[in-house]
């Protein structure tokens, strides 16, 4: 959905997710924004507070009318029953601040080359997900993804599911995204804060790299630790070099404790 002309959302491209329940059209569809948007009638999860999607729904309402109603509240917010009371308060008490924040969010989350590139990547990822990982945006923020990496077979991480946080810079893809493990993992190239010693996320980054390619490289790093990588955990590296069986045993134990079950 394009942002309405002469509104704070002009120039933005807003993605909507529509789910139809089995009872449709006797029950309303669930419609949510995929982008983050600063608006009193749209919450942080993208849910939309309009009456026809709730108590005033009837089977005669078309999707066109639903979209038209959503388009209308972008032009004229409804303050009698907001989903985001804090934003509604800003709208009532400091209109200039509200307008600035709404424009800033539109520029960051719904327009510009970085947004378009990330959206294309997400659509490709969802159309053809790889076997080694899953990923998606967090609460509609296209610049913030959460991924799950599946521990490679024949490695100490086999059977584990490792949560990875992905943050895209506004300069993406000219600058690399930041990948951080949120699941604890015993690995000589991943430190206690989850930072990853992978050269393609640093000086060897290329704008032609895709998120699936980076995730695949991380999986390869789990299978084949790299003592020459830029980030090392010295004590784990020492164990890897001097006592590889104990390294594998400890890595497997951490996987069972933190990434399984």
N, C-alpha and C positions, 0 to 999 in steps of 0.2 A: 504494500500500500504506500503510495507516495504521500509525503507530508503536504497538507493543504497549502495552497498559495496564500501569501499574506498572513501566515501563522508562524508560530515559533518553531514549527517542525518542517517548514518549507525547505526543500532540497534533500530531505531525508528519505531513505528507503526502508520501510518498516516491514519486517517479516512477521506473518501471523501463522499460528498453528491452529488448525480446526479439527476437532475430533467429534465424530457423530456417534451418539449412543445407539444401542440396538433399538431403542424405543422411538428414535427420530422418525417423523417430525412431532411426535407427541411429547417428547422431551427435548429441551434445547441442546444445540451443539455446545461444546466447550471451546471457546475461542480465547487465545492468549497471544500476547506479543512475544516474539522471539528476541527482539532487541530490548535493551534497557531504554526506558523512556521516562522523563521527568514529568509526571502528570498526576494530579490528585485522584483521578478515577482509575489509575492503572498501578498495581502494586509491584513489588520487587520481583515477583515470580511471573509477571506479565498478565496476571488475571485482570479482567476488565469489569468495572462496576457499572453496568448499564441494565436498566430494568427489563428490557426484552430478553436478556439472557438469564433472567431469574424469574421473579413472580409474574411478570407481564408477558411471558412467552405464550404463544399459541401456534398451532400447526400451520396457520396460514402465513406466518412470517417466513420470508425467503432469506437466503444467505445474502443476497444483494441488499436487502433492507438492514440486515445486521451490520454489514460492512459500512453502509451509509451512516448508520447510527454511530459507529466507532469513529468514522471520519468527522462527524459533526462535533463529537466531544473534544477532538483535537483543536477545533476552532473555538469552541465554547464549553469549557469545563463545567461540570455540575458539582456544586459545592454543598448541596443539601445532604448528601450521603457519600462522602469520599471514602475510598479505600485507603488512601494515604493521608491521614489527618495532618501530619507535619507539613507535607507539601501544600495541603489546602490552607493551612495557617499562613505559610509564606505567601501564597497567592493573595490572601485577604489583607495581610499587613505590610508586605513589602513587594509590590508588584515588579519593581525593577530587578530585584534579586531573583524572583521567580522567572522572569523573562530571560535573564542572563544564564541561569542554570539550565533552563529548558533548551536554549540554543546550544550551550556547551555540550550537553548530553547528546543532542541531535548530531552535532558535528563529530563527536567522538564515537558514538555507537551506531550511527545510521547513515554516515556518508564518508566520502574520502576513499582513496585508493587502498589504504590498509583494510578498512572495513570490507570493501568489495573482494579483496584477495582472500581474507579470512572466511568470508561467507562462501566463496567458491570452494575453498578447501573443505569446509564443513559439509557442504552438499555432496561433494565427491566422497568424503569419508562415510557419510551415511548411506550413500547409494551403493558403495562397494567397500564395506568395512574389511580391514585385514584380519587374518586369523590370529595374530599375535597381540592385538590390543583393541580397546574400544575408547571412544572419546566423544565429548560433546561440550557445548557451552554451559556455563554455570549461570542459572537464573537469568537467561537471556542476554548475558554480557558476552558479546562476540569476541571481546579481547581477553576473556578469561575462560579457559577450558579446564575440564578435569578428565584425565585419561586413566585407564586401567591397563597395566601391562601384565600379560600372562607369563609366568615363569617358564623359560624354555625347558623342554624335555632334556634329559641327560645332563642336567645341571643341578646344583644344590638348591635352585629356586623353583624346580619343577613342582607344579601344583599350587604355587602361590599366586595371588593376585595383588599387584602393587599399585597403589594409587599415586598418580603423578599430577602435580599442579602445573598448568601451562599459562604463562602470562605473555601476551603479545604487546610489543611496544607500538606506539603510534606510527613509527617509521617502518614497520614491517611491510614488505619482506626485505627491505634494505638492511635492517638490523635483525639479529636472531631473537626468537622468543626465549623466555626463561623457563626451563624445565626443572622442577624440584620434586624429589620423592617425598611423599607425605607418610608412606608406610616405612617403618624402620626396616633397614636391610643391612646385612653384613657383607660389605664389598669394598675392596681397596680403592675403587674409583668413585665411591659415593660417600660423602662425609656425614657426620652426625646431624647436620642441618638439611640433608637431602640434596645438596648440590652435587652435580654430576661432572666428572672429569672427561668431557667429550670434546674433541677439538672442533667438530663442526658447529658446536654451540658457542664457539669463541672465535679464534683467529681464522679458522677455516670455514666459516659460515659462507654460504652462497645463497643468493636470492632465489635460485632455481630449486633449492631443497624444499620438500614438502613435509608436512607433519607426519604422515605415515613413514616416510624415509627416516626421519629423526627417531621415531619410536622403534623402527626396525634396528637402527644403529644402537639404541639403548639395549634392546634385546640381545644383540650381538655382543655388547659389552658384558652383559650378565653371563653369557656363555664363555667369553674369552676376556678376562680381566687384562688391563693394559698397564703394566708398571711404568710406562713412559708417558702416561696421560698427565694433563696439567693439574689435576687434583688427586692427591693420594692421602690415604690414612696410614701414617707410617707404621703403626703397630700391626695393622691388618696386612699391609704390604709385606712386612717382615715375616709374618706367619705364612703368607702365600708363597714366599720364596724359600723359606726354610722348613716348613712343615705343612705341605699342601693337603695332606689328609685331614689334619686338624682344622685347616681353613675350610675345607668342604663340610666337615662335620658341624662346625660352628655356623656356617652359612645356612645349612639345612635346618639346624635347630632354630635359628632366627626366623626362617621362612615359616616353619610350622607354628611358631609362637605368634608372629605378627601379621602374617599374610595368608593364613589359612583358617578355615572354620568360622 
